[in-house]
Amino acid sequence: MHRLPGLDLLRSIAIVWVMLFHSFLVDGLGPRFEWLSRFGWAGVDIFFVLSGFLIGSQLLRGLQRGEPLSLLDFYRRRAWRILPAFAVVLAVYVAFPVLREAPGLAPWWQFTSFTLNLLIDYGSSPAFSHAWSLCVEEHFYLVFPLLAGAMAGRATARGVAALALALVLGGIALRTGVWLHDAALQPERNWFIEDIYYPTWMRLDGLLVGVVLAALRAWRPTVWARLQARSTWLLFAGLALAALAFWLFRDRTGLVANALGWPLLSWGFGLLVLSATAADGWLGGRAVPGAAWLAGVSYSLYLSHKLAMHAVHEWLAPLLPLQGIALFPVYAVAILVLGASLHYGIERPGLRLRDRLDRNAAVSRTPGSDRDARRPA
């Protein structure tokens, strides 16, 4: 899919919002600016909707055109996209405890097996805990292509809608049941984080919304075009739905918020994503300076921003005659420099190597290529 400025804008907002939320690690923004960071955890949910839409579009549009689905190619390309930068940051966390934003780190194998979000002891191992969202996405990358391939040629619009509704209602029921169970027993651990916020089966709403949008785009292009023509109304509707969800999330760990807030928030963000795909809409009509760059480096920023925050807080801030919000330009520069270094030093070279290997493999499969000519008859 060619780059869409509206989606770049949403991705850049998401990464900045997440980093503002994590500013609590360095004493926060202060009471005057707390409103900027309070709901910053929702940036991850924007990422989930975008991932569901982009990966769903990549797979479903090919299936809609009758193209075969190569699971091996999909998994290989995703591995090259995710693993190099992730491996480098994990190695830093494991090898250099002094650089961690918190002393405790979960066992390395929970990160490499992408089971951190299912097994973490958050009370004793909070360092690099933001990798939980990568685990959710990796589980999605593993399962969704299998499901899409199995349903290809047999799925109907009514069946997909019924499955989506069942998943939404199932998520509401599951979160409600777990919340009531843990609230009654009050286990001596952070059960909200470990049992509700992190597990993959609790956080499917955003990915599901993205996939539904991708399915609509692939199989109902006329409906998709009509909706895009109403991008302004979609923008306002998405903001209203998200605002309603945030109103519920005033008590972030409360029952009603966790039962109903996640699907409301995800569908609100889904409407924003749909609005952002319209080339003549408010979100997608023009490129915001810097948004495409931030979107491009957002993965590396997400992986490394806590390391940069901690380094400034521990070693640079005490040497500067700055306090509070005045320090945040320093944090921003450090985060951008470290994230850009990871992106251009590890992430981009890995993607170039992946593409080079793809081109070489394509040449080797082409009849009459030089490699074929050198093979014995």
C-alpha positions as CSV (number, residue, x, y, z in Angstrom):
1,M,0.0,0.0,0.0
2,H,1.4,3.4,-0.9
3,R,1.9,5.8,2.0
4,L,-1.1,7.7,3.1
5,P,-0.4,11.0,4.9
6,G,-3.4,10.6,7.1
7,L,-2.2,7.2,8.4
8,D,1.3,8.7,8.9
9,L,-0.3,11.5,11.0
10,L,-2.2,9.0,13.2
11,R,0.9,6.9,13.7
12,S,3.0,9.9,14.6
13,I,0.4,11.0,17.1
14,A,0.3,7.5,18.6
15,I,4.1,7.3,19.2
16,V,4.3,10.8,20.7
17,W,1.3,10.1,22.9
18,V,2.8,6.8,24.2
19,M,6.1,8.5,25.0
20,L,4.3,11.3,26.8
21,F,2.5,8.7,28.9
22,H,5.8,7.0,29.8
23,S,7.1,10.3,31.1
24,F,5.9,9.2,34.5
25,L,9.2,7.3,34.6
26,V,11.0,10.7,34.8
27,D,8.6,12.4,37.2
28,G,6.0,13.3,34.5
29,L,4.9,16.5,32.9
30,G,3.6,18.1,36.1
31,P,0.0,18.9,37.1
32,R,-0.4,21.7,34.5
33,F,0.3,19.4,31.6
34,E,-0.9,16.1,33.0
35,W,-3.9,16.2,30.5
36,L,-1.4,15.6,27.7
37,S,-0.1,12.3,29.1
38,R,-3.0,10.9,31.1
39,F,-4.5,8.9,28.3
40,G,-1.3,8.3,26.4
41,W,-1.5,4.6,26.8
42,A,-4.2,4.8,24.1
43,G,-1.5,5.4,21.5
44,V,-0.9,1.6,21.6
45,D,-4.6,1.1,20.6
46,I,-4.1,3.4,17.6
47,F,-1.2,1.2,16.6
48,F,-3.3,-2.0,17.0
49,V,-6.0,-0.6,14.7
50,L,-3.4,0.5,12.1
51,S,-1.7,-2.9,12.2
52,G,-5.0,-4.7,11.8
53,F,-5.9,-2.5,8.8
54,L,-2.5,-2.5,7.1
55,I,-1.7,-6.2,7.5
56,G,-5.3,-7.1,6.8
57,S,-5.3,-5.1,3.6
58,Q,-2.0,-6.7,2.5
59,L,-3.4,-10.2,2.9
60,L,-7.1,-9.8,2.1
61,R,-6.7,-7.8,-1.1
62,G,-4.4,-10.4,-2.5
63,L,-6.9,-13.2,-1.6
64,Q,-9.7,-11.1,-3.1
65,R,-7.7,-11.0,-6.4
66,G,-7.3,-14.8,-6.2
67,E,-3.5,-14.6,-5.5
68,P,-2.1,-17.5,-3.4
69,L,-1.1,-16.8,0.2
70,S,2.5,-17.7,1.0
71,L,2.7,-18.1,4.7
72,L,6.4,-18.6,4.5
73,D,6.9,-15.3,2.7
74,F,4.7,-13.4,5.0
75,Y,6.3,-14.7,8.2
76,R,9.8,-14.1,6.7
77,R,9.1,-10.6,5.8
78,R,7.5,-9.8,9.1
79,A,10.5,-11.3,10.9
80,W,12.9,-9.1,9.0
81,R,10.7,-6.1,9.8
82,I,10.4,-6.8,13.6
83,L,13.3,-8.8,14.8
84,P,16.6,-7.0,14.1
85,A,15.8,-3.8,16.0
86,F,14.0,-5.8,18.7
87,A,17.0,-8.1,19.2
88,V,19.4,-5.2,19.5
89,V,17.3,-3.4,22.2
90,L,16.7,-6.6,24.1
91,A,20.5,-7.3,24.1
92,V,21.1,-3.9,25.6
93,Y,18.5,-4.5,28.3
94,V,20.0,-7.9,29.1
95,A,23.7,-6.9,29.0
96,F,23.6,-3.5,30.6
97,P,21.3,-3.4,33.6
98,V,22.5,0.2,34.4
99,L,20.7,1.4,31.3
100,R,17.3,0.0,32.3
101,E,14.5,2.3,33.4
102,A,13.8,-0.2,36.2
103,P,16.1,-2.8,37.8
104,G,13.9,-5.9,37.2
105,L,13.8,-7.6,33.8
106,A,11.7,-10.6,32.9
107,P,13.7,-13.7,31.7
108,W,15.1,-13.2,28.2
109,W,13.2,-16.2,26.8
110,Q,9.9,-14.5,27.6
111,F,10.9,-11.7,25.1
112,T,12.3,-14.0,22.4
113,S,9.2,-16.3,22.6
114,F,6.9,-13.3,22.7
115,T,5.2,-14.7,25.8
116,L,6.1,-11.7,28.0
117,N,2.5,-10.4,28.0
118,L,1.2,-13.7,29.2
119,L,3.8,-14.6,31.9
120,I,5.2,-11.3,33.3
121,D,5.5,-10.6,37.0
122,Y,5.0,-6.8,36.6
123,G,5.8,-6.1,40.2
124,S,9.3,-7.4,40.0
125,S,10.1,-7.1,36.3
126,P,8.8,-3.9,34.8
127,A,11.9,-3.1,32.6
128,F,11.2,-3.2,28.9
129,S,7.6,-4.1,29.7
130,H,6.3,-2.1,26.8
131,A,7.3,-5.0,24.7
132,W,4.0,-6.5,25.7
133,S,2.3,-4.8,22.7
134,L,4.8,-6.5,20.3
135,C,3.8,-9.8,21.8
136,V,0.1,-9.1,20.9
137,E,1.1,-8.1,17.4
138,E,3.3,-11.1,16.9
139,H,0.4,-13.4,18.0
140,F,-1.8,-11.6,15.5
141,Y,0.8,-12.0,12.7
142,L,1.0,-15.7,13.5
143,V,-2.8,-16.5,13.6
144,F,-4.5,-14.1,11.3
145,P,-2.9,-15.3,8.0
146,L,-3.9,-18.9,8.9
147,L,-7.4,-17.8,9.6
148,A,-7.6,-15.6,6.4
149,G,-6.2,-18.5,4.3
150,A,-8.7,-20.9,5.8
151,M,-11.7,-18.6,5.2
152,A,-10.6,-17.5,1.6
153,G,-13.4,-18.2,-0.9
154,R,-15.8,-19.3,1.9
155,A,-16.3,-16.2,4.0
156,T,-19.4,-14.1,3.4
157,A,-20.0,-10.5,4.6
158,R,-22.6,-11.7,7.0
159,G,-20.3,-14.4,8.3
160,V,-17.5,-12.0,8.9
161,A,-19.8,-9.5,10.6
162,A,-21.1,-12.3,12.9
163,L,-17.6,-13.4,13.8
164,A,-16.5,-9.9,14.5
165,L,-19.6,-9.4,16.8
166,A,-18.9,-12.6,18.5
167,L,-15.3,-11.6,19.2
168,V,-16.4,-8.2,20.6
169,L,-19.0,-9.7,22.9
170,G,-16.7,-12.5,23.9
171,G,-14.0,-9.9,24.9
172,I,-16.5,-8.0,26.9
173,A,-17.6,-11.1,28.7
174,L,-14.1,-12.3,29.3
175,R,-12.8,-9.0,30.7
176,T,-15.9,-8.7,32.9
177,G,-15.5,-12.2,34.3
178,V,-11.7,-11.8,35.0
179,W,-12.3,-8.4,36.6
180,L,-15.0,-9.7,38.9
181,H,-12.9,-12.7,39.8
182,D,-9.8,-10.8,40.6
183,A,-11.5,-7.9,42.3
184,A,-13.2,-10.4,44.7
185,L,-10.0,-12.3,45.5
186,Q,-7.6,-9.3,45.4
187,P,-4.5,-11.3,44.6
188,E,-1.2,-9.7,45.9
189,R,0.0,-8.6,42.4
190,N,-0.9,-6.1,39.8
191,W,-3.7,-8.2,38.4
192,F,-5.2,-5.4,36.2
193,I,-1.9,-5.2,34.2
194,E,-1.2,-8.9,34.2
195,D,-4.7,-10.4,33.7
196,I,-6.6,-7.7,31.8
197,Y,-4.3,-5.1,30.2
198,Y,-1.5,-7.2,28.7
199,P,-3.0,-10.6,27.6
200,T,-3.6,-11.0,23.9
201,W,-7.1,-12.4,24.2
202,M,-8.1,-9.3,26.2
203,R,-6.8,-6.8,23.6
204,L,-8.2,-8.0,20.3
205,D,-10.6,-5.1,19.7
206,G,-8.2,-2.8,18.0
207,L,-6.8,-5.4,15.7
208,L,-10.3,-6.7,14.9
209,V,-11.5,-3.2,14.0
210,G,-8.5,-2.8,11.6
211,V,-9.2,-6.2,10.0
212,V,-12.9,-5.4,9.5
213,L,-11.9,-2.1,7.8
214,A,-9.5,-4.1,5.6
215,A,-12.2,-6.6,4.7
216,L,-14.6,-3.8,3.8
217,R,-12.0,-2.2,1.6
218,A,-11.2,-5.5,-0.2
219,W,-14.7,-6.9,-0.7
220,R,-17.0,-3.9,-0.6
221,P,-15.0,-1.2,-2.5
222,T,-18.2,0.7,-3.4
223,V,-19.3,1.0,0.2
224,W,-15.7,1.9,1.1
225,A,-15.7,4.7,-1.4
226,R,-19.1,6.0,-0.2
227,L,-17.8,6.1,3.4
228,Q,-14.6,7.9,2.4
229,A,-16.7,10.6,0.8
230,R,-18.0,11.3,4.3
231,S,-14.6,11.5,5.9
232,T,-15.4,14.7,7.8
233,W,-18.4,13.0,9.5
234,L,-16.3,9.9,10.2
235,L,-13.7,12.1,11.8
236,F,-16.2,13.8,14.2
237,A,-17.9,10.4,14.9
238,G,-14.6,8.8,15.7
239,L,-13.6,11.6,18.0
240,A,-17.0,11.5,19.8
241,L,-16.7,7.7,20.3
242,A,-13.2,8.0,21.6
243,A,-14.2,10.8,23.9
244,L,-17.0,8.6,25.3
245,A,-14.5,5.8,25.9
246,F,-12.1,8.2,27.6
247,W,-14.9,9.3,29.8
248,L,-15.4,5.7,30.9
249,F,-11.6,5.4,31.4
250,R,-11.6,8.1,34.0
251,D,-11.2,5.1,36.3
252,R,-8.8,3.2,34.1
253,T,-8.9,0.0,36.1
254,G,-12.7,0.1,36.7
255,L,-15.2,-2.6,35.6
256,V,-17.3,-0.5,33.1
257,A,-14.2,0.9,31.5
258,N,-12.6,-2.5,30.9
259,A,-15.8,-4.2,29.9
260,L,-17.0,-1.6,27.3
261,G,-14.2,1.0,27.0
262,W,-11.9,-1.1,24.8
263,P,-14.4,-1.8,21.9
264,L,-15.7,1.8,22.1
265,L,-12.2,3.2,21.9
266,S,-11.1,0.8,19.1
267,W,-14.2,1.6,16.9
268,G,-13.6,5.3,17.5
269,F,-10.0,5.0,16.3
270,G,-11.2,2.8,13.5
271,L,-13.4,5.6,12.2
272,L,-10.4,7.9,12.4
273,V,-8.4,5.5,10.4
274,L,-11.2,5.2,7.8
275,S,-11.4,9.0,7.7
276,A,-7.6,9.3,7.3
277,T,-7.6,7.1,4.1
278,A,-9.7,9.7,2.2
279,A,-7.2,11.7,0.1
280,D,-9.4,14.9,0.2
281,G,-10.3,14.7,3.9
282,W,-9.1,16.7,6.8
283,L,-6.8,14.0,8.1
284,G,-5.6,12.6,4.7
285,G,-5.8,15.6,2.5
286,R,-2.3,17.0,3.1
287,A,0.9,15.8,4.6
288,V,1.8,17.4,8.0
289,P,5.5,18.3,8.1
290,G,7.5,15.7,10.0
291,A,4.6,13.3,10.4
292,A,5.9,10.9,7.7
293,W,9.4,10.8,9.3
294,L,8.0,10.2,12.8
295,A,5.7,7.4,11.4
296,G,8.7,5.9,9.6
297,V,10.9,5.7,12.8
298,S,8.0,5.0,15.2
299,Y,8.9,1.4,15.7
300,S,12.5,2.2,16.7
301,L,11.3,5.1,18.9
302,Y,8.9,2.8,20.6
303,L,11.5,0.2,21.4
304,S,14.2,2.6,22.7
305,H,12.5,5.6,24.2
306,K,12.6,4.4,27.8
307,L,16.4,3.8,27.5
308,A,16.8,7.4,26.3
309,M,14.6,8.8,29.0
310,H,16.4,6.9,31.8
311,A,19.8,8.0,30.5
312,V,18.9,11.7,30.5
313,H,17.1,11.5,33.9
314,E,20.0,9.7,35.6
315,W,23.1,11.3,34.1
316,L,22.3,14.4,32.2
317,A,19.5,16.2,34.0
318,P,21.4,16.5,37.3
319,L,24.1,18.5,35.4
320,L,21.6,21.0,33.8
321,P,20.0,24.1,35.4
322,L,16.6,22.9,34.2
323,Q,13.6,21.5,36.0
324,G,10.2,20.1,35.2
325,I,8.7,20.8,31.8
326,A,11.8,22.8,30.8
327,L,13.7,19.5,30.6
328,F,11.5,17.9,28.1
329,P,13.2,19.3,25.0
330,V,16.3,17.5,26.3
331,Y,14.4,14.3,26.7
332,A,12.9,14.8,23.2
333,V,16.2,15.3,21.5
334,A,17.7,12.2,23.3
335,I,14.8,10.0,22.3
336,L,14.9,11.1,18.7
337,V,18.6,10.7,18.4
338,L,18.6,7.2,19.9
339,G,15.5,6.1,17.9
340,A,16.9,7.5,14.6
341,S,20.2,5.7,15.3
342,L,18.4,2.4,15.8
343,H,16.2,3.0,12.7
344,Y,19.0,4.0,10.3
345,G,21.6,1.7,11.8
346,I,19.7,-1.5,12.3
347,E,16.0,-1.4,11.1
348,R,16.6,0.1,7.6
349,P,19.6,-2.0,6.7
350,G,17.6,-5.1,7.7
351,L,14.7,-4.1,5.4
352,R,17.1,-3.4,2.6
353,L,18.7,-6.8,3.0
354,R,15.3,-8.4,3.1
355,D,14.3,-6.7,-0.2
356,R,17.6,-7.7,-1.8
357,L,17.1,-11.3,-0.8
358,D,13.6,-11.1,-2.3
359,R,14.9,-9.7,-5.6
360,N,17.6,-12.4,-5.7
361,A,15.0,-15.1,-5.0
362,A,12.7,-13.7,-7.7
363,V,15.5,-13.7,-10.3
364,S,16.5,-17.3,-9.4
365,R,12.9,-18.4,-10.1
366,T,12.6,-16.6,-13.4
367,P,12.9,-18.9,-16.4
368,G,15.8,-17.9,-18.6
369,S,17.6,-16.0,-15.9
370,D,21.4,-16.1,-15.8
371,R,21.3,-18.5,-12.9
372,D,19.0,-20.9,-14.8
373,A,21.4,-20.6,-17.8
374,R,24.3,-21.8,-15.7
375,R,22.5,-24.8,-14.4
376,P,23.3,-28.2,-16.1
377,A,20.5,-29.6,-18.2
